[in-house]
């Protein structure tokens, strides 16, 4: 943002020397980029952050200087005489796109003489790097550089039907802007139109057909509030950026719109003559107050480490434009400032960034001076504990990375082809964004697996041969209510895995993760069919807690056709689990178990069981049959002897560790436990004990 010292001096006395002034501004957040003197005029270039759109005009910078130097801001008085003609009789305004234009105002000036601007106005604009056009257009640019509110002037004679309509662009509609280039408009482009066609790209640039020229006698002055997102999207899509779009993207003062409009009318009538029609057409004349923010005075020393008296805090916030009220603790009025417990602050309309107590504390600190805060100020730090979700995910990341997987981060939107390739959770069609956040990608992903497949393929193509990946991120499941057009997707956290190892390695990693999270219950698998997976090669992961069985995810072999389409070698194993359910089922608080002072007894068992019986089923039966004296169950090996055991039978060798907390177990005690286990396995699993 370029400012000239002579221009600033119209609003505030510049008591500080140049070097001290720019240093003070830098310390308060307006970084000094450079200064130069041109034709005897000192021009200062300040870096304005994106949250400080109020400083994109000389008045905003002057307000900062005023509060820094404990002065009052001097605003110019805006006075002009209105004619007997009503503006509403000359022009009408209809706002058909309030989402992109919350407020639009129009004033009419009749009988202007368009010509060359006076020298002072030309000099002011040239110092800002703005070209001179004519006295009417130059005034709109001058007011923009004065207060930060972009304006636009229409030639009233070029407005068909004497009406302005704020609306979306029409299909195949084009507009030639004042840079004499044609731009394609879309339904997402907010335009200002008349009865026939678009006249301007809202918030970005006016059109050539209605620009003010020497033949113009009546002008319409536009002052409006266009939403930052709408302007930013339009400017980016059209590759058309202007001083106006730069300011609208950073928000303008909704209450300053009328002041800027009146200021422009005053200067135009003084320079170009003419008369201002009575009244203003305003689509939203009332602007609500900003929500109040409470500032607890006890927070200042706690956060900053220094004491700042209430009067200074109140002066700073009031100087920045806040409406400040004291809240007392019941003390006498004489000691009101000293005993105030908090301040109730209503931020000004031009400070959209002041929404929290921390914002007000930052304002007090930067104006009071960061240099006044000692480097060794005792600031107590009390870090909060992690959320259960964060703690659980940290443990999960540890398990996955220790297993050799690398964490990936992929976009939340995918292409139609990627979305259609695989979706284990739902067959309902994916929801779409209105515009593509990435080229060709409009669908909200229903699963993380396709994105991880794409990442694995990209890594493989780059010679990264060990691209086993995982991701913890949101998936967006379609809502159940088809009839509700406004229904939002069900946004849930998932854990996705992509590996090149075999199925059982992936299952073992998942089981380790469940153990590390302290999840109780037995994990079992059930074969299901899902598109994108090999036939018979995908299972639902079910967690049984003795009362209910719950599907927490899916694990399977990706279909060969899908693997080949990504040019990946070998087979690919994919898994996805509900991270939110894992957190809900986890037990993160360490559970201490007493250590027995008595010796343990080890027993090895060799059971012949049907081939179809899995280890998890055998383990469940063993634990159910034993009591708390079974402290450890260890799998040893599996082997087959069809001649002795018959077809479809296998031998499973495992070890039991038996121990009591209260006594030394005898051989008889151990035999009784083993007999119970063997009997249960014979009864429930058709097992035979090898002796």
KATA-V136732 format. One record per run of one state. SS is the DSSP state (2 for helix, 1 for strand, 0 for the rest). FROM is the first residue (numbers start at 0). TO is the last residue. If there is no record, write none. Layout:
SS_FROM_TO, SS_FROM_TO
This chain:
0_0_0, 1_1_3, 2_4_7, 0_8_16, 2_17_26, 0_27_29, 1_30_37, 0_38_39, 1_40_46, 0_47_51, 2_52_54, 0_55_56, 2_57_67, 0_68_80, 1_81_85, 2_86_89, 0_90_90, 1_91_94, 0_95_99, 1_100_109, 0_110_117, 2_118_126, 0_127_133, 2_134_146, 0_147_149, 1_150_154, 2_155_157, 0_158_158, 2_159_161, 1_162_167, 0_168_172, 1_173_176, 0_177_180, 1_181_183, 0_184_188, 1_189_192, 0_193_196, 1_197_200, 0_201_203, 1_204_206, 2_207_209, 0_210_217, 1_218_225, 0_226_226, 2_227_237, 0_238_241, 2_242_247, 0_248_254, 2_255_271, 0_272_273, 1_274_277, 0_278_279, 1_280_281, 0_282_290, 1_291_295, 2_296_303, 0_304_308, 2_309_318, 0_319_321, 1_322_327, 0_328_331, 2_332_338, 1_339_345, 0_346_355, 2_356_367, 0_368_368, 2_369_371, 0_372_386, 2_387_401, 0_402_404, 1_405_406, 0_407_411, 1_412_413, 0_414_414, 2_415_420, 0_421_430, 1_431_431, 0_432_436, 1_437_437, 0_438_439, 1_440_440, 0_441_441, 1_442_443, 0_444_447, 2_448_460, 0_461_467, 1_468_476, 0_477_488, 1_489_498, 0_499_501, 2_502_515, 0_516_520, 1_521_527, 0_528_531, 1_532_543, 0_544_547, 1_548_557, 0_558_558, 2_559_564, 0_565_571, 1_572_577, 2_578_584, 0_585_599, 1_600_609, 0_610_613, 2_614_624, 0_625_628, 1_629_638, 0_639_640, 2_641_644, 0_645_647, 1_648_657, 0_658_665, 2_666_684, 0_685_686, 1_687_688, 0_689_690
